[in-house]
């Protein structure tokens, strides 16, 4: 419907083809798609999705933050390095 209305507008009023094409790409197609994606992204963080992993998030001392994937990967590499080279670890 929106495409039809904009095409009828641009056929009634002359504009360069490149301007019309850029208008369609950005304002008619990409912006509504961006709104749709931004709405669907929030559905991945609803409480019912996180309820299954609630025992991993909460501890007896209070709420703990779960580490990101990148931070977890660095911690894993550091643990393996400490296992392989114990002399290079920090001594407290």
C-alpha positions as CSV (number, residue, x, y, z in Angstrom):
1,X,0.0,0.0,0.0
2,X,2.7,2.5,1.0
3,X,4.7,1.6,-2.1
4,X,1.7,2.3,-4.3
5,X,1.0,5.7,-2.7
6,X,4.6,6.8,-3.1
7,X,4.8,5.6,-6.7
8,X,1.6,7.5,-7.5
9,X,3.1,10.6,-5.9
10,X,6.4,10.4,-7.8
11,X,4.6,9.8,-11.1
12,X,2.5,12.9,-10.5
13,X,5.6,15.1,-9.6
14,X,8.8,14.8,-11.5
15,X,12.0,13.9,-9.6
16,X,15.3,12.4,-10.7
17,X,15.3,8.6,-10.7
18,X,18.2,8.4,-8.3
19,X,16.5,10.6,-5.8
20,X,13.3,8.5,-6.0
21,X,15.3,5.3,-5.6
22,X,17.2,6.6,-2.6
23,X,14.0,7.8,-1.0
24,X,12.4,4.3,-1.5
25,X,15.5,2.5,-0.2
26,X,15.9,4.5,3.0
27,X,12.5,5.9,3.9
28,X,10.1,3.3,2.6
29,X,12.1,0.0,3.1
30,X,15.0,0.4,5.5
31,X,13.4,2.5,8.2
32,X,10.3,0.3,8.6
33,X,12.5,-2.8,8.6
34,X,14.7,-1.2,11.3
35,X,11.6,-0.6,13.4
36,X,10.5,-4.2,13.0
37,X,14.0,-5.5,13.9
38,X,14.2,-3.3,17.0
39,X,10.8,-4.6,18.2
40,X,11.8,-8.2,17.7
41,X,15.1,-7.8,19.5
42,X,13.5,-7.1,22.8
43,X,11.5,-10.3,22.7
44,X,14.8,-12.3,23.2
45,X,15.2,-10.7,26.7
46,X,11.8,-11.3,28.2
47,X,11.8,-12.8,31.7
48,X,10.2,-16.1,30.6
49,X,13.3,-16.8,28.5
50,X,15.6,-16.1,31.4
51,X,13.5,-18.0,33.9
52,X,15.1,-21.3,32.9
53,X,18.6,-20.1,33.8
54,X,17.6,-18.2,37.0
55,X,19.5,-20.5,39.2
56,X,22.7,-19.6,37.4
57,X,22.0,-15.9,37.8
58,X,21.2,-15.8,41.5
59,X,23.3,-17.0,44.3
60,X,22.8,-17.0,48.1
61,X,24.8,-13.8,48.5
62,X,22.6,-11.9,46.1
63,X,22.5,-11.3,42.4
64,X,25.6,-12.1,40.4
65,X,26.3,-10.9,36.9
66,X,26.8,-13.5,34.3
67,X,29.9,-12.9,32.2
68,X,29.7,-12.2,28.5
69,X,30.9,-14.7,25.9
70,X,34.1,-12.8,25.2
71,X,35.0,-12.3,28.9
72,X,34.2,-16.0,29.5
73,X,36.6,-17.0,26.6
74,X,39.4,-14.8,28.1
75,X,38.9,-16.3,31.5
76,X,39.0,-19.8,30.0
77,X,42.3,-19.0,28.2
78,X,43.8,-17.5,31.4
79,X,42.8,-20.6,33.4
80,X,44.4,-22.9,30.8
81,X,47.5,-20.8,30.8
82,X,47.8,-21.0,34.6
83,X,47.4,-24.7,34.4
84,X,50.1,-25.1,31.8
85,X,52.5,-22.6,33.2
86,X,52.1,-22.4,37.0
87,X,55.3,-20.5,37.6
88,X,54.0,-17.5,35.6
89,X,50.9,-17.1,37.8
90,X,50.5,-14.3,40.3
91,X,51.5,-15.3,43.9
92,X,49.5,-13.7,46.7
